[in-house]
Amino acid sequence: MGLDQWAKAHKPDNDEDARELAYWRKHPNLEGWMANLWRSREDCPGGVFNCERLYLLEDDLNALENAVLRAGGECLPETSGFFFGESSDEYYKEKDLQFIASARDALAAGDKVYYSSWW
């Protein structure tokens, strides 16, 4: 049992054919960042972000990149949970940046990109 996270892309008219862009196992601070974004969009500050799809836009990827690189004072928020594990920001930093690049390519090709997790 634990925090499993993935990002996928699919054509706008076919979400059944989604392809995986990235997979993480126990990257709690990324989960916290995504959960905060989801809550702000869904207007549910106390909502539980689990098994939800969060569709990402170019602006989201830019903000995530700044947080991963700790640019402009932003960073991934310290996040904990029973199944989440320890902070793994440095361990996943290159994978995060690779995901961001792949997600940008997918968006440029007209695909939709989403993040989801299960814990």
KAJOLIN-V215979 format. One record per backbone hydrogen bond with DSSP energy under -0.5 kcal/mol. NH is the residue of the N-H (numbers start at 0). CO is the residue of the C=O. If there is no record, write none. Layout:
# KAJOLIN-V215979
nh:NH co:CO
nh:NH co:CO
This chain:
# KAJOLIN-V215979
nh:2 co:82
nh:3 co:1
nh:3 co:117
nh:4 co:23
nh:5 co:115
nh:6 co:21
nh:7 co:113
nh:8 co:18
nh:9 co:111
nh:10 co:13
nh:13 co:10
nh:16 co:13
nh:17 co:14
nh:18 co:8
nh:20 co:6
nh:21 co:6
nh:23 co:4
nh:25 co:2
nh:25 co:23
nh:29 co:26
nh:30 co:26
nh:31 co:27
nh:32 co:28
nh:33 co:29
nh:34 co:30
nh:35 co:31
nh:36 co:32
nh:37 co:33
nh:38 co:34
nh:39 co:35
nh:40 co:36
nh:41 co:37
nh:42 co:38
nh:43 co:38
nh:46 co:43
nh:48 co:46
nh:49 co:47
nh:50 co:116
nh:53 co:51
nh:53 co:114
nh:54 co:52
nh:55 co:112
nh:60 co:56
nh:61 co:57
nh:62 co:58
nh:63 co:59
nh:64 co:60
nh:65 co:61
nh:66 co:62
nh:67 co:63
nh:68 co:64
nh:69 co:65
nh:70 co:65
nh:72 co:69
nh:73 co:70
nh:75 co:66
nh:83 co:80
nh:84 co:80
nh:91 co:87
nh:92 co:88
nh:92 co:89
nh:95 co:91
nh:96 co:92
nh:97 co:93
nh:98 co:94
nh:99 co:95
nh:100 co:96
nh:101 co:97
nh:102 co:98
nh:103 co:99
nh:104 co:100
nh:105 co:101
nh:106 co:102
nh:107 co:103
nh:108 co:104
nh:109 co:106
nh:110 co:105
nh:111 co:9
nh:112 co:55
nh:113 co:7
nh:114 co:53
nh:115 co:5
nh:117 co:3
